[in-house]
């Protein structure tokens, strides 16, 4: 065999090799792609209707949506009512806090007013001193100071003193320090008002300390 024949055979083999490679690539491309992974979280799984189930009509869908809307509206109204009640309660507590914020201060002032009253009551027992001009001026000054202080506290801060003598005993306003059984009465009555009681607006902030008359056959008042 000649050299030319060997060379042409070799060339023919070299030309056939790429054709075989190309056929393999084409077969791979034409092959079916792998099925999608249904477990991939990025792919939403479509729900198939149940076998034999009929699709809802538009009347049924409308009724369903209307029921859901009614339920949501009811929930919204309930939430709005709860919020309104909460708002009213907070406003009421805020108002009470503002109105009674000075209660502790006013309670500290009450003993001073008590001392003024004691001074006035003591001076009234000494009738002989009333003829003295200096004492009379001092006495009137004490009364004036006590009245001004009490009037200012009542007008500006709604601190109001109440009298208890002759009034029926009320455990919500009175604290009984002494009791005395008496004939001719059917209920407990306050005889002496040792220390005055006070209201702050409509709230009792200090009970009146009193002596109580009780019926002879009855029990003492509950304090």
Secondary structure, DSSP 8 states (H G I E B T S, - for coil): --HHHHHHHHHHHHHHHHHHHHHHHHHHHHS------TT-TTS-------TT-----HHHHHHHHHHHHHHHHHHHHHHHHHHHHHHHHHHHHHHHHHHTTTHHHHHHHHHHHHHHHHHHHHHHT-GGGGGSHHHHHHHHHHHHHHHHHHHHHHHHH-EEEE--TTSB--TTTEEEEEEEEETT-SS-EEEEEEE-EEEETTEEEE-EEEEEEEETTS-----
